[in-house]
Amino acid sequence: MRRHRSAVMLASVMLASAAAAGVAVADPSGTDPGLAGQWTAPFEEGGATPRCVDGPQGKECKPVAVTSSVLPDGRVLYFNGLEGMENADGPLATQYAVRGVNGQARVLDLRNGVPTWAAPTPRDAAVDDYSYPGEADPFGIAGFPGRPGDGPAGSSVGAVAPGLAQRPTSPPDDKADNDQDLFCADVTLLPDGRVLAVGGTDYYNEPAVTDTRDGGPADVGVIELGGLRATRLYDPATNRFTAGERMKFYRWYPALVALPDGDVLVAGGTTKVIKNTQGGQVRRTETYDPQADTWTENYVGPQSETELPQSARLNLMPDGKVYYFGAGHMNAPQFGSSVEEALYAVQQRYDLARKTWEIVGPAPAGARANAFQVMLPMKAPYDSADVMVFGGNPGPNPSAQVAVPLATITTVHKSGKVENRIAATLHHARFYPSGVLLPDGKVVALGGSDLDSVTTPGMDKTIQVPELYDPSADTWTPMATATRERAYHSSAVLLPDMRVLFGGHSPIGTMYGPHRNVPTRSNDNKDPSFEVWSPPYLFRGPRPTISSAPAGLAWGSTFELTTPQADRIESVALMRLPSAQHVTDSDQRSLYLDYRKQGGDRLMVTAPPDGIAAPPGFYYLVVNAKTDKGPVPSVARIVRVGVSPDSARAPQPYGDDAPPPQGGTASTPDESGKLAVTNPVPDATTDRKLRSSR
Ligand SMILES: [Cu+2]
């Protein structure tokens, strides 16, 4: 404990100096696309049409990209968060559990240069009834300590009275249209190309005194957000969500990691968010086998349990272990606090074979609330990897209100040796930023805001200037300013044309009431639009092209890649298709492959050796050509990495000279707020009628 406290003190000193350094730097003009890149105009589903229409549950608004996954065919699956919050006209604590509804998903297609949208079936991914069939709880609204592994309470009760503790803390049965919200689910792309979404939210008032949708005079109650055991699978081939086997534990904001054998690990998450009786998060991990559709609880003893923050940022590292580096969601005192949250400030690793956790040492800047984490590119033989954590606000709960411009890098070697260092300070402090790994090895930091917008929503100011991190020089360079304010609940992903799709913004209503813009602070309204950034490397002349590459790369094999620019190629990058749950994307990884020139158009390229370097699944294959201004990347071919080769030609969903998307339009930035404020919520009579007719 003593050791831990001194680490935290050291961290605060470093944070203070980092913040001071960040203030002095001016913003760029960002006018030269060759230096700062270039943004498209914002575009959204339906174009510049009203964001919200009247529906059975009140205002139905266009979904926002809180979470985005690139599919193997090059389209993008995204889904909303905090759906229905536009209908609040009073305190969210009593209203949102009644007026909130399941978030919707959409598929965005940019392959032909003009944005188009499709809705999956069902559009809110409500494929199972995830709410627990409200059993009588002897402890009343306080809830009952859950099963062993569910927080310190569950595990300690389980140790002395195993029978008593087997009953999970259970959300009661309530409104059917908001007990399967995708909000807070983590996502990963499976080796077979389906998207796995795990966890989610069930909203209910507990206690619920009266509510307007059941004909009551007002919404009176106290909100609860229950985690879900949900396993949802989206298949791009059928455009459908289906239900997988449920997890053993309820998890709100869990963390997923793709494993070397194609399985997926889930860790952490909360059973009940507001009136948590467990003293912490779910402490056990589970492993999903996508082929068998089964979850296995990983438990061999107390060392199989640990305390992690919600949405813990995790990465599979070169020693084959899954690491926690000190970053996760940490906000108000209540949303996910833990009696053991000192553990949030130490680096931990999980041994997949032994199923045990181990403390590695103090995180370099203590607990990092709401920071982004990204693994930097690896080079063959992939025996060490750097992970950068940037932005956020000092944790643990209750986290500091003010965001910091701090970046740290942790190196993990194959031997298990771990080294930490402080990286260059960002130009802007960023709460809830996004980070996207680019094919030239740089990382772009996007969005976020200056204050913790969970604790003081609506009071923060968005950072619209992206910054580019160059790992070889350890520098951050401001880029062209984005058009829209995208902070809390936005997401960014690398597209197959090596541009960056940046979308969404879904804040909590101002100070937990209706959305209202506070002068000089950010636009507090939801934004369903996207914009696309063309990085500076697209302004360096003609792009190289890949004429052919095999569709399937077997680990450890050598394959032939042909490109007319073979003489000018300076690197071959393999980048995993991104799946960004806002502020975390454990899938992002980039490998520079060894290759040799064979004469003519041919390069002989060596695939990664195994699933530790490259977990099985879909990757962008990109060649970078040399210019005197720096590398210029090709458009990606999409390849599948794993046990088996596939000599079919790798598909390329975007054309070689794909221009940025054009022709889309978007509604005005504050439109959903105007609607929320000027339109009354549906009255109870109308609402009941609509509900009974469904
Ligand atoms: Cu969130």
Boltz pocket constraint, residues with backbone or C-beta under 6 A from the ligand:
constraints:
  - pocket:
      binder: B
      contacts: [[A, 489]]
      max_distance: 6.0
